[in-house]
Amino acid sequence: MDSDFFSHVLLGIVGVITLVGAVGVVGALFSMGRHSGYDKH
């Protein structure tokens, strides 16, 4: 396997994981913000 190709594949996988993680965090924060609206001080 070509090391250049492998590095591109690895970068793509890391990018996808990062993207999914970021979307998950934003979704969780948005969900928490929506559901805990009655808990404002």
Summary of the structure (lengths in Angstrom):
residues: 41
radius of gyration: 17.7
end to end distance: 58.1
largest distance: 58.1
contacts: 69
relative contact order: 0.09
helix: 88%
strand: 0%
